[in-house]
Amino acid sequence: MSSQHHTTRPEIAKLAARIPKGTWDTHMHVVDPEQYPLSKDAQYKAASHTLEDATAFLHPLGIQNMVIVQPSIYGNDNSCTLDGLRKLGANSGRAVIQFDPEVTTPSQLQEWHELGVRGVRLNFKSVGTKLSAGYLSPTMQKYADAVRHLGWILELYIPLEEVALLEPTVPTLGGVKVCVDHFGHPSSSSLSAAKKAQDIPGFPALARLLEDGHTWVKISASYRLDKDPRHPIVESLCRELLKLRADRCVFATDWPHTRYDGLDVVPYLEATLDWIEGEGTSLQQVLVKNAEQLFGAE
């Protein structure tokens, strides 16, 4: 396998025993630089992480269903992501892609929809975009107008500290759902200064958006927030999101953990499952039903 990790078979089996049948990994990537060269603007160089590698990691966990998310290193060239989606098939695969709404035709969008694409990713964090209301609102409106008739989502990788910028815009998108990646990915400085989730800049805004019902959040990639799998503020963040709207939270492994080579992700996934159940929410709801609803896979 191209993506190396240090998890033993007993640890995998223990985790797999908890994961419900029909679980969706709602955020994973496929990368094959040899067959599909990276964008000239790629922020980092990635090793090969093929769909075969992904299934070698996910199938022992009992996870057959995957949402392939377009990584920033491919820009708007979705060839690798769509190739992975074709191999998965529409019964167990979905994808979130990137495109330019100024040049992409409705017929092209429809073709992607028929393959199983169900969202467009607006990745601001990975590429260091400086956000402002004057930029964010019209950008989201353009994408919402392009995908509304297809029922796609707008998936945002945006710093939690900037989520307040979404509040005026999300209610104006005409029913288009918004999904925020990786808990909103607060900065390490925000986490270190907080005593609870409510202290993190941007969390109150995310809470209000979740309560409104058109915004979802991915309970994923906690290893990107802190190296401690059970960091108390990350735990608080996860639990508070579940308390607010457990029906708006979806689960993901974030395989292949780009920029974290050698990561053993199992302790992080175990902690996430513990926090979900600790809030009295069923794993079936978060790992299966919510994902089916968000990505049109009922």
Backbone hydrogen bonds, N-H to C=O, Kabsch-Sander energy under -0.5 kcal/mol:
donor,donor_aa,acceptor,acceptor_aa,energy
4,Q,2,S,-1.0
12,I,8,T,-2.0
13,A,9,R,-2.8
14,K,10,P,-2.2
15,L,11,E,-2.0
16,A,12,I,-3.0
17,A,13,A,-1.8
18,R,15,L,-1.5
19,I,15,L,-0.9
19,I,16,A,-0.5
23,T,20,P,-1.5
24,W,287,L,-2.6
25,D,65,N,-2.6
26,T,24,W,-1.0
26,T,251,F,-2.1
28,M,67,V,-1.5
29,H,255,W,-2.1
31,V,49,H,-2.7
36,Y,32,D,-3.4
39,S,73,I,-3.1
42,A,39,S,-1.8
46,A,44,Y,-0.5
49,H,31,V,-3.3
54,A,50,T,-2.2
55,T,51,L,-2.7
56,A,52,E,-1.7
57,F,53,D,-1.3
57,F,54,A,-0.5
58,L,54,A,-3.1
59,H,55,T,-2.3
61,L,58,L,-1.1
62,G,59,H,-1.9
63,I,58,L,-2.1
64,Q,62,G,-0.7
65,N,23,T,-1.1
66,M,92,S,-2.3
67,V,25,D,-2.6
68,I,66,M,-0.6
68,I,94,R,-2.6
69,V,28,M,-3.2
69,V,67,V,-0.6
70,Q,96,V,-2.8
74,Y,71,P,-1.7
75,G,72,S,-1.7
77,D,74,Y,-2.3
78,N,76,N,-1.1
82,L,78,N,-3.0
83,D,79,S,-2.0
84,G,80,C,-2.0
85,L,81,T,-2.0
86,R,82,L,-2.5
87,K,83,D,-1.8
88,L,84,G,-2.0
89,G,85,L,-2.8
92,S,89,G,-0.7
93,G,89,G,-1.1
94,R,66,M,-1.9
95,A,116,G,-1.3
96,V,68,I,-2.4
97,I,119,G,-2.4
103,V,100,D,-1.4
104,T,100,D,-2.2
109,L,105,T,-2.1
110,Q,106,P,-2.4
111,E,107,S,-2.0
112,W,108,Q,-2.2
113,H,109,L,-2.5
114,E,110,Q,-2.2
115,L,111,E,-1.0
116,G,112,W,-1.1
116,G,113,H,-0.8
117,V,112,W,-2.2
118,R,95,A,-2.9
119,G,95,A,-0.7
120,V,153,I,-2.3
121,R,97,I,-3.4
122,L,155,E,-3.2
123,N,121,R,-0.7
124,F,122,L,-1.0
124,F,157,Y,-1.9
125,K,157,Y,-2.1
128,G,125,K,-1.2
129,T,124,F,-2.3
131,L,129,T,-0.7
135,Y,132,S,-0.8
136,L,132,S,-3.2
137,S,133,A,-1.8
139,T,135,Y,-1.6
140,M,136,L,-2.6
141,Q,137,S,-2.2
142,K,138,P,-2.1
143,Y,139,T,-1.8
144,A,140,M,-2.8
145,D,141,Q,-2.6
146,A,142,K,-1.4
147,V,143,Y,-1.7
148,R,144,A,-1.9
150,L,147,V,-1.4
151,G,147,V,-0.8
151,G,148,R,-1.3
152,W,147,V,-1.5
153,I,118,R,-1.9
154,L,177,K,-2.6
155,E,120,V,-3.0
155,E,153,I,-0.6
156,L,154,L,-0.6
156,L,179,C,-3.1
157,Y,122,L,-2.1
158,I,156,L,-0.8
160,L,184,G,-1.6
162,E,159,P,-2.2
163,V,160,L,-1.6
165,L,162,E,-1.8
166,L,163,V,-2.2
167,E,163,V,-0.6
167,E,164,A,-0.8
169,T,166,L,-0.9
170,V,166,L,-2.6
172,T,169,T,-2.1
173,L,170,V,-1.6
176,V,173,L,-0.8
178,V,214,H,-2.5
179,C,154,L,-2.6
180,V,216,W,-2.5
181,D,156,L,-2.7
181,D,179,C,-0.5
183,F,218,K,-2.2
184,G,181,D,-2.5
185,H,182,H,-2.7
191,L,187,S,-2.0
192,S,188,S,-2.5
193,A,189,S,-1.4
194,A,190,S,-0.7
194,A,191,L,-0.8
199,D,196,K,-1.8
200,I,197,A,-1.9
203,F,200,I,-2.3
206,L,202,G,-2.3
207,A,203,F,-2.8
208,R,204,P,-2.1
209,L,205,A,-2.2
210,L,206,L,-2.6
211,E,207,A,-2.3
212,D,208,R,-1.6
213,G,209,L,-0.9
213,G,210,L,-0.9
215,T,209,L,-0.8
216,W,178,V,-2.9
217,V,248,R,-2.3
218,K,180,V,-2.6
219,I,217,V,-0.6
219,I,250,V,-3.6
220,S,218,K,-1.5
224,R,221,A,-1.7
225,L,222,S,-1.4
226,D,222,S,-1.6
231,H,228,D,-1.6
235,E,231,H,-2.7
236,S,232,P,-2.1
237,L,233,I,-2.5
238,C,234,V,-2.6
239,R,235,E,-2.8
240,E,236,S,-2.5
241,L,237,L,-1.9
242,L,238,C,-1.9
243,K,239,R,-2.5
244,L,240,E,-2.1
245,R,241,L,-2.4
246,A,242,L,-0.8
248,R,245,R,-2.1
249,C,246,A,-1.1
250,V,217,V,-2.1
251,F,286,V,-0.7
252,A,219,I,-1.2
254,D,27,H,-1.7
257,H,254,D,-2.3
260,Y,257,H,-2.0
262,G,4,Q,-0.9
263,L,260,Y,-1.7
265,V,263,L,-0.9
268,Y,265,V,-0.7
269,L,265,V,-2.1
270,E,266,V,-2.9
271,A,267,P,-1.9
272,T,268,Y,-2.0
273,L,269,L,-2.3
274,D,270,E,-2.3
275,W,271,A,-2.5
276,I,272,T,-2.3
277,E,273,L,-2.4
278,G,274,D,-2.5
279,E,275,W,-1.0
279,E,276,I,-0.9
280,G,277,E,-2.0
281,T,276,I,-1.7
286,V,282,S,-1.5
287,L,283,L,-2.9
288,V,283,L,-0.5
288,V,284,Q,-1.3
289,K,284,Q,-2.4
290,N,285,Q,-3.2
292,E,288,V,-2.5
293,Q,289,K,-2.1
294,L,290,N,-2.7
295,F,291,A,-2.5
296,G,293,Q,-0.9
297,A,292,E,-2.8
298,E,292,E,-0.6
